[in-house]
Each structure stands twice: as C-alpha cells, then as structure tokens.
C-alpha cells in the first residue's frame, strides 16, 4: 500500500507570493497516477491537476504540477486571495494525502 | 455541463443504516465510474468506494469494506451508497464524484457534487 504525505501542514502567505506544496509517496508512483485538488469550506472539491502536470479544464495557469517517482509538487506562481483552501494530492485508486492548508495573510 | 446532486443524508444512530443517492446529468452516465468520497470532522478527504461504468466492479477504500456497498442504475443515472453498521467516525460530508473513465479505480475525479451531511449520534 502506497501512502501519501503532504507538507507543510499549513502555510500562511501574502497575495502575490509563490507557493510550493509537496506530496511524497512511500513508494515510487507513475507520474500518471498523481492528481491535485483544491477544497474550500462549504464547496465541492475541484480537480486542479492530473497526470502530475496537466491542468484540468478551466484551471488558471498560475497553478502547475510537477514531479516523478516519490516526490511531487503543486506550485501556485502568484497567490490570489481566492486560493485560500486545503490542497490534496491523490494517487491512482483513490487514496488522498492529508492535505495542506493555505491561508492568505 | 456535468451536474452531480447528492441526497439522503441525515441523522442516524450508531449501528444504524442509511442510503445516499447521487443523481447525475450532463454526461453519458454508463461511460464513467462513479465514486463516493467523504470528509469527516477535522479531517481531510477520504476515498470511500467506487463502481465501474457497467456496475460490475467496485473499488473499496480502506475503512468501509464489509459495511458499505455501492450500486448504480444507469437508466436513471443514479449511484447509491448503502451504509450499514454506522459508527461515530463515519460522520461527515459525503461527496459523489465522477471518474475519468469507466474503470472502478480512478486516476482522477473530475466532477464533484456539493455533498450531503451524515450525522451519526445517539
């Protein structure tokens, strides 16, 4: 069983800053097997990235994904106030990481 | 536009049962797997169960095997989550989500409903 861990647990940043979120797998994962989601309170989760680096439909280009093997990254190039949310990585088969909360100062 | 609308949430006693429903529109329903994901209080997202497009195969998450089952009606474009032997730790918001293909193990979940709240309390 592959376990996903995410770091940091919480981030507090100012608008305009660059954000880097980490997702680490306990064993090597195919890049096709990793997706990222954004979840805001009271809303449905939203698919951001699939296949490690492909943006889902309608996702702004300030969101990007990268990585391979056991280390994957979600980057927000310029943080916007509406990006305040919890971000989850997910592996093939469904299991999620514990999430990273992004707060806007 | 894909729309997924969950219903059936409510208050149930520990040990009780509940059936959640999800109505889909805007997709060729039988071409896609469907899944349930939950968020329990103070915790993150947890994958619960998925079912293939034709309903013949399922994919279980870690914590509900033997207590929860999933089914679908492709004519009605509905997916169901039958929950039994409910525990306090099953309490949370349950989301219906669409897989990217008809296989029960998803690469990603590309459309989600707004969720339905399940409360387990005596």
Interface residues (C-beta under 8 A of the other chain):
Chain A: X32 X33 X35 X37 X39 X43 X44 X45 X46 X47 X50 X51 X56 X86 X88 X90 X92 X93 X94 X95 X96 X97 X98 X99
Chain B: X35 X37 X39 X44 X45 X46 X47 X50 X59 X61 X62 X95 X97 X100 X105 X106 X107 X108 X109 X110 X111 X112 X113 X114 X115
